[in-house]
Amino acid sequence: AKLIVTNRDGETSTIEADTGISLMENLRDNDFELAAICGGMCSCATCHVFIDEDWMAKVGPRSEDENDLLGELDSFNDASSRLSCQIEVTKELDGLMVTIAPDE
Ligand code: FES
């Protein structure tokens, strides 16, 4: 699946993402500046991204744990914030637009 990713410097590029693994793993594999300290366990919130609002319904809802973690961040945006480790890349997400959230 092709993903359109904007990094923390505001530069946008297109990556070819692998399906069946998380968005976080794909971003890391493509050398984006994402700490993802907990390795995808939904406990660190350093994999925070903003999903383009038109895509939010397609990626599915946040879990309760995810909501709690994200809600503590200054940069939390209810309309677009997700933990990228909690989104599995599928064929359906081809064309997804995602922006890496600021470091906190
Ligand atoms: Fe830690 Fe996603 S990698 S919450």
Boltz pocket constraint, residues with backbone or C-beta under 6 A from the ligand:
constraints:
  - pocket:
      binder: B
      contacts: [[A, 24], [A, 36], [A, 37], [A, 38], [A, 39], [A, 40], [A, 41], [A, 42], [A, 43], [A, 44], [A, 45], [A, 46], [A, 47], [A, 83], [A, 84], [A, 85], [A, 86]]
      max_distance: 6.0
